[in-house]
Amino acid sequence: MITATKIAELTGHSNPIFSLELSQKPGILFTGGNDKGVVEWSLKDNTFIKVMFPVKASVYAIYCPEGYPLLFAGLRSGHVLVFNFLEQKITHVLHEHQAPIFDIKSVQRKNELLVASEDGTVSVWNLKDLQKIYTIPVSHDTIRSISISPDEKQVAFGCRDNSIKIYDIEDYSLIKSLHGHTMAVFAVQYARDGSYLVSGSRDAQIKIWDSLTFELIKNIPAHMFAVNHIALHPSLPYFATASMDKSIKVWGADDFKLYKVISREKGYPGHVLSINKLAWDGNHLISVSDDKRIIIWDIQFDAS
């Protein structure tokens, strides 16, 4: 039995929110969207702290790499702003892409940053000096999401051409293209043990892929509309999905069963428009939406 309780709603954005990221520092959340800045919030008392810095274009991705005092903001313009927490200012702008940035992740063991763009490429940067190392020509169309396997040997890219591309992180060579979704792949996420990959698509399906054989393990007709994001619980065997259908669903990560639906139809004071991104902060699930709101849900997992 899983229970969900709305414990806070953070308001202040005047336009849709597309991205959120927990800070490296506990108790801090960053959000961005169609507004004029990246916003910092306190999760200790669920309050607005400040607008971190202004932006000239919508923020589609925010990323805070572990072990670095940096925040990366990927913009609709194709630029990536680098905010340094020690200097409390933007110290670099990564000018590589001319089209929107949809996801940013890092490979810790190589100290490399991966930036995915609508231009079909992923740029690879040295996290220490922020110099570009390489460009991976992944697709002729948009790359929407990145997931790095726990052992940091594989990286998966969710693409608008309906495919998932798996690359070898050692030399960024293509290992496999996975086909099965009938529309753009918006979200990819490796399991905690790396044994499978979860993908979510505009076709409203979730697919589970074996990460060794790349065989399709399971297809789940998960939502009514696009699956926008997949978020693994940090310690328990569950993952959550966010959808354009205005619902959040919590699934078993070992049995792939549906355990909870959080939506207005189910009586929850939830979002009224598309839910774009999720983040787990312990057992708190944070969601952001086109409805300009950030909602914090307390999710309780009953052992029975």
N, C-alpha and C positions, 0 to 999 in steps of 0.2 A: 504493500500500500504506500503510495507516494502522495503527500499533501503539498499544495502550493499556496502560499499566502503572500499577498502583495504587502510589502513593508514600507515602500517609499516610491514616490514619483518625483523625478527631478525635471523641472521646467525652466525654460529660459531661452532655448533655441527658438528662433522665429521661422525656421524652415526645416524641411526633412533632414533627419540625421542618418548618415550613411555608415559611419564607422565609430568604433569604440575600442579602447585598449586600456588594460590595467597598467599602471606605472610599475617600474622596478621597485619603487618604494611602496610598501603595503598601505592600503587605505586611500589610494589616489586613483581616480579614473579620468581618462581623457576622452572627449568626444569631438566629432567633426561632421560637417555635412554641407548643406547648401547655404550656410551662414558665412559671416565674414571673419571667422577665427576658429582656432582650436581652443576648446574649453576644458578647464581643470575643475574637478569636483572632489569633495571629501566624502569617502564612503564610511568614515567614522561617525559623522553626524548627518550624512546625506544632504550636504549643502554645496552651493556654488562657491568656488574659490575665486577664480579669475579667468579672463580670456588670456590664454598663454601668449598668443601672437596673432596678428592679423594675416589673412590670406586673400589673394586676389582671385582665387577660383575655388570651386567646391572641393571639399576634402573627401576622397573616396577610400583612403587607407591611412591608418595610424599604426605605427609599430615602435615598441620599446624593447630593444635587444638586451637580454640578460648580460650583466657584466660591463655594460657601457653606459655612461651618463648621457645618453642621447635619446631623442624622440625623432622619428622620421614621419613626415606627413606627405602622402602622395596625393597630388592634385589633379583635377580634371584637365589642367593645362599641359600635363606631362612632366612638370617639375616635381622634384622631391625636396622639401625643406628639411634641414637638419637643425634641430634645436638642441643646444648644449645646456644641460641642467646646471653645470658648475658655473658657466659664464652667464646663464640666464638670458641667452639670446640665440638667434639663428646664426650659425657660424658658417654654414655651407648651403649651397643650392646645387643639387645634382641635375645638370642639364644634359640629358641623354635622349629622352623620349619627347616626341611632339604630340603624342596622343595620351588620353587619360591613364593614370596609374590606378590599378585595381587591387593589388595586393603587394605586401612587402614582408619578407621573412629572412631569417639568417641561419647560416650553418656555423654553429659554435666552434666546432673543432678546426674549421678552416678560416675562421674570422672573416667570413664572407657574407655580404648582404645581397639578397635577390629581389629584384624589382620587376613586377609583371605589368605589362602595358597593353592597351588596346591596339598598339601597332604590331602585335604578334610576336614581340621579342621579350626576353627576360635579360635585363642587364645585371652583371655580377660586379660587386664593388668590394674593395678591401675595407673592412670596418675600422682598421687602425688609422689609415691615412685618407680614406674616402676617395681613393682613386679607382677608376673603372679598370677592371681586369679583362672582362670578356662580355660578349653579347651572344645569347643563345637564340637562334632563329627557330622558335617553337612552332609557329602557326602562321597562316596567311590572314588570320582574324584574331580578335581579342582573346587575351588570357585573363580569366576572371579570378582565379584563385591558385594558391600555392600551398602544398603540404609537404613537410620534410619528414621522412621516416625517423623513428626514435634512434636508430643506430646511425643516422645521418649518412646512409649509403645511397638512398634513393630520394628523388624529389618528384612529386606529382604536380602537374599543371592542369587545371580545369579550363577547357577552351570553349569558345563560342561556336566552334565548328562541330559541336556535339561530342568531341572526343576528350579523352584524358591521356596526356602524354607523360610517360615515366622516363626519367633521365637518371643516369649514373652521376652521382655527385662528384666522384673523383675527377672525371674529365668532361662532364656535361655532355656525354654521348647519349643518344636516344636508345633506350632499352626496349620500349614497347608503346604502341598506341592502343588504347582500350576504346572499343566502340560498343554502343548499346543504347545510350541515351538518344532520344529523337529530337532533342532541342539543346540549347546551350547549357554547358556544365558550369554552374555558378559556384559550387562549393566542393572541395575535396578535403579529406581528413584521414590520416593514418590512425589505426588503433594504437592504444598505449603500448602494446607489446609488438607492434609492427606487423602482425600476422595478416592483417587485411587493410584495405583502403575503403572508406565510405565516400560515395559521390552523391551530390544532390544537383538537380537540374531544373531548368525552366519547364521541363515536361512533368514536374511534380513528383517524380520518382526518386527514391533513394536506391542506390545499387551498392552491394557489398562485393568487393573484388579480393581474391586471394593475392597477396603481394609477392608470393614466390612463383606461382604458376600463371598468375594474371587471369585465372578463370573467374567467371561470374559465379559467386556463391549464392546470392539472393537478390531478388528485385522486390522492392516494397513500394506499393502505390501510397506514398506517404502523406501527401497533401492535396488540396484542391487546385492550388496554383503553384508557381515556382518555389523551389526550395532555395532560399537565399544564403543560408549559412548553416554550418554544422559545428557544434562545440562539444568537445569531450569534457566530462566531469574530471576534475583534477586528481581524484583518488578512487572513486567508486566506479563500478562497471556500467556506466550509463553515458549516453550522449543526447544532446538536445538539438532540435532543428527549428529554424525560423523560416517562416514562409510569407509570401505575398498574400496568402489567404487569411492573414491577421492572427494566425495561431502559432503557438510554440508547442512542440511535442517532445516528450522525453521517452527515450528508447533504451532497452537493455543492450549493452555493448557485447554481451556474450550470447544472448538468445534472440536478439533483434526484435523482441516483442515491444509493442506500444504499451507504456505504463501510465502516461499522463498526457492529457490535452489541456492546454491553458489558452482559453479563448473566451470571448464574450458569449458565444453560443453555449458554452459550458458554465456560464454564470460567473466568470471571473472578470474583475474590473481591468480588462486588458487593453491592448492597442486597438485603434479603430481603422488603421491603415496598415500597409505592408510593414512587416517586421524585417529589418535589414541585417542586423548583426546581434550576436550574443556573446557574453563572456561570463565564465564562472569565477566567482570570488568565494572559494570554499563551497558551502551549500547555498550561497546566494547566486541566483542567475539574473544577470543584468541584460535587458533588451532595449534596443533603440529602433525607432520607427519613422516612417514618413509622416506620422502624426505629431512630430516635433517633441515627443516625450521620451524620457528614459524611465523605465520601470525596473525596480529591484524586487525580485521574488525570492522568498525563503522557501527552499525545497527540502522537505523532510522525507527521508527514506526509512520506512519502518522495516526492521529486520525480519519481522514475521511475514 
